[in-house]
Amino acid sequence: MDEPRTEPATLTTERLVLRAPRESDVDAVFTACQDAEIQRWTVVPSPYRREDAEYFVRDLAFNGWLTGANRVWCVFERESGALVGAQGLVLRDHDPRCAEIGWWAVKEFRGRGYTTEAARAVSHYGLRELGLRRLEWQAYVGNAGSRAIAEKVGYRFEGTLRSYAEQRGVFHDAWVGSLLASDLD
C-alpha cells in the first residue's frame, strides 16, 4: 500500500512567500537557529548544529508533508527572498481535525509583523483549506512575543497548563489558546 501523499502548499501574502523547506534553505535555517531566543522558546535542539538544519529540511519537513501530519513552511520576504522565519501545523494524534500551530522568527526580521502575517495565512489555510476543526497555539509561560502574535491573529487565550510543554527533557508551564473557523468570520 502506498503512503499517503500530501503535496506541499505554497502560501503568499502581501509581503511573504511561505513554501516547504528545500535543500537550498539548510544554511539559512542553520544560521537563524543559532539565535538564543529561538532555542529558548522552541523545541529546536540546543546547541543547534548543521545536522539539525539538515534533519529539519530533509526529514521532518519532507516526511511531514508526505504524510500530511506535520506541514512545515519556510517564510521568505517577497522583495528580498530572505528567510524571515518558519511556521508549522502539526496534527494532533488524538484528533486529526485539530492541529497545533507553531512559529519562529529570524532575529533580524522581528518586529515587522511578518510572523503575524504568516501565522494568519497558515491559520486560514488550516481552517479553510484543510477543514480543521480547531487550531491550538501554545507557548512556554513568559513568551510574550508569541502570545502577542497569537492574539493579533485572533487566537483566544484559554489558560495556563502547569508542567505541560516538554522541551529537551524538562516540562514547563504553557499558555494555550485556540482558533476556530467561526472565529475567522
KOLMI-970046 format. One line per field, with one value per residue (C-alpha): residue in one letter; residue number from 1; x, y, z. Coordinates in Angstrom, 3 decimals, padded with zeros to 6 digits. Layout:
<nodes>
residu c(a:...)
num c(NUM:...)
xx c(X:...)
yy c(Y:...)
zz c(Z:...)
</nodes>
This chain:
<nodes>
residu c(m:d:e:p:r:t:e:p:a:t:l:t:t:e:r:l:v:l:r:a:p:r:e:s:d:v:d:a:v:f:t:a:c:q:d:a:e:i:q:r:w:t:v:v:p:s:p:y:r:r:e:d:a:e:y:f:v:r:d:l:a:f:n:g:w:l:t:g:a:n:r:v:w:c:v:f:e:r:e:s:g:a:l:v:g:a:q:g:l:v:l:r:d:h:d:p:r:c:a:e:i:g:w:w:a:v:k:e:f:r:g:r:g:y:t:t:e:a:a:r:a:v:s:h:y:g:l:r:e:l:g:l:r:r:l:e:w:q:a:y:v:g:n:a:g:s:r:a:i:a:e:k:v:g:y:r:f:e:g:t:l:r:s:y:a:e:q:r:g:v:f:h:d:a:w:v:g:s:l:l:a:s:d:l:d)
num c(1:2:3:4:5:6:7:8:9:10:11:12:13:14:15:16:17:18:19:20:21:22:23:24:25:26:27:28:29:30:31:32:33:34:35:36:37:38:39:40:41:42:43:44:45:46:47:48:49:50:51:52:53:54:55:56:57:58:59:60:61:62:63:64:65:66:67:68:69:70:71:72:73:74:75:76:77:78:79:80:81:82:83:84:85:86:87:88:89:90:91:92:93:94:95:96:97:98:99:100:101:102:103:104:105:106:107:108:109:110:111:112:113:114:115:116:117:118:119:120:121:122:123:124:125:126:127:128:129:130:131:132:133:134:135:136:137:138:139:140:141:142:143:144:145:146:147:148:149:150:151:152:153:154:155:156:157:158:159:160:161:162:163:164:165:166:167:168:169:170:171:172:173:174:175:176:177:178:179:180:181:182:183:184:185)
xx c(000.000:001.342:001.924:-000.479:000.950:000.256:001.615:003.279:001.170:002.742:001.040:001.511:000.664:001.232:004.877:005.684:006.012:005.594:006.817:008.113:011.780:014.284:017.861:018.984:017.457:019.680:022.305:019.732:017.842:021.120:022.126:018.695:018.534:021.809:019.716:019.461:015.819:014.746:016.491:014.953:011.324:011.093:011.959:014.854:017.967:020.443:023.165:021.821:024.094:024.141:022.910:019.814:019.039:019.574:017.175:014.616:014.652:015.303:013.349:010.980:009.527:009.739:008.083:005.611:004.337:004.480:002.115:000.232:000.832:003.319:003.150:006.215:006.851:009.922:008.787:010.509:010.303:008.916:011.046:014.463:013.937:015.428:014.336:012.326:011.027:009.240:005.677:004.168:000.905:001.153:-001.938:-002.940:-002.778:-005.970:-007.941:-006.824:-009.140:-007.135:-003.609:-001.054:000.436:003.975:006.486:009.869:011.242:014.706:016.150:016.830:013.226:011.350:009.104:007.972:004.709:005.968:005.253:001.726:001.149:002.474:000.554:-002.644:-002.055:-001.252:-004.264:-006.601:-005.072:-005.591:-009.158:-010.407:-008.346:-007.770:-011.130:-009.602:-011.981:-009.568:-006.094:-004.175:-001.361:000.825:003.934:006.041:004.828:006.763:006.986:005.163:006.152:004.474:001.397:001.095:001.247:-001.372:-003.705:-003.225:-004.155:-007.296:-006.368:-008.364:-006.369:-007.677:-005.356:-002.147:-001.317:001.076:004.127:002.707:005.086:008.250:011.482:014.649:013.544:012.138:008.442:007.383:004.131:002.458:-000.064:-002.670:-005.116:-007.291:-008.736:-011.857:-013.171:-016.078:-013.531:-012.458:-015.932)
yy c(000.000:003.446:006.020:008.953:011.856:015.492:017.984:020.938:024.079:027.426:030.365:034.000:037.195:040.833:040.680:036.981:033.618:030.503:027.266:023.865:023.883:022.962:021.746:025.260:026.524:024.459:027.187:029.909:027.677:026.745:030.403:031.503:028.792:029.896:032.625:032.092:033.279:030.642:027.989:029.397:029.448:026.478:022.801:023.182:021.404:023.423:023.728:023.796:022.009:021.953:018.355:019.655:022.021:019.152:016.971:019.800:020.133:016.563:014.555:016.482:018.799:016.351:013.471:015.823:016.945:013.383:012.124:015.381:015.084:017.963:020.747:022.995:026.221:028.381:032.009:034.375:038.095:038.509:041.534:040.226:036.457:036.381:033.744:035.529:032.536:029.221:028.117:024.709:022.857:019.541:017.329:016.097:012.325:012.318:014.336:014.592:017.587:019.548:020.893:022.834:025.898:026.980:029.505:031.084:034.320:035.254:037.791:040.476:040.388:040.521:043.481:043.945:041.994:039.159:036.388:037.677:037.884:034.353:032.916:034.438:032.769:029.386:029.618:030.393:027.529:025.093:026.084:026.861:024.697:021.683:021.971:021.572:021.943:023.656:025.173:025.311:027.691:027.105:028.786:028.490:030.917:034.154:034.109:037.413:037.853:034.628:035.429:038.883:037.324:034.710:037.404:039.585:036.610:036.037:033.106:033.137:032.614:029.576:029.386:028.076:024.381:023.552:021.385:020.676:021.506:019.422:020.996:018.921:016.725:019.489:020.247:023.906:025.682:026.626:029.135:027.758:029.371:028.309:029.495:028.051:028.600:030.579:032.991:033.998:035.204)
zz c(000.000:-000.914:001.818:001.894:-000.082:000.627:-001.875:-000.164:-000.327:-001.124:000.556:-000.385:001.425:000.602:001.718:002.121:000.421:002.555:000.995:002.025:003.014:000.309:000.410:-000.502:002.787:005.096:005.605:006.314:008.786:010.497:010.829:012.100:014.746:016.323:017.958:021.721:021.722:019.182:021.275:024.470:023.318:020.904:020.833:018.383:019.649:021.703:020.677:017.121:014.646:010.874:011.072:012.867:009.983:007.522:009.546:009.647:005.843:004.668:007.211:009.472:006.826:003.918:005.790:007.432:004.047:002.701:005.400:005.959:009.710:010.002:007.439:007.672:005.790:005.488:005.359:002.935:002.349:-001.185:-002.013:-000.911:-000.840:002.670:005.187:007.881:009.829:009.857:010.511:011.104:011.594:013.444:013.515:016.961:017.411:019.481:016.915:013.269:012.755:015.302:014.788:016.767:015.101:015.815:014.541:014.969:013.535:012.353:014.790:012.170:010.923:014.238:014.912:011.300:011.543:009.335:011.826:012.395:008.635:008.112:011.092:009.742:006.351:007.924:010.234:007.338:005.339:008.206:008.965:005.451:003.078:005.312:007.067:010.505:013.427:015.799:015.793:019.048:019.916:022.909:024.259:027.357:030.001:029.572:025.770:025.440:021.781:020.719:022.788:021.188:017.712:018.596:019.934:016.819:014.628:016.715:018.940:022.145:025.315:027.198:030.173:031.622:031.693:034.508:033.760:030.293:027.461:027.179:025.967:025.880:028.776:031.008:031.417:031.505:032.245:028.966:027.766:025.393:023.009:020.128:016.865:015.230:011.725:013.208:014.736:011.218:010.248)
</nodes>
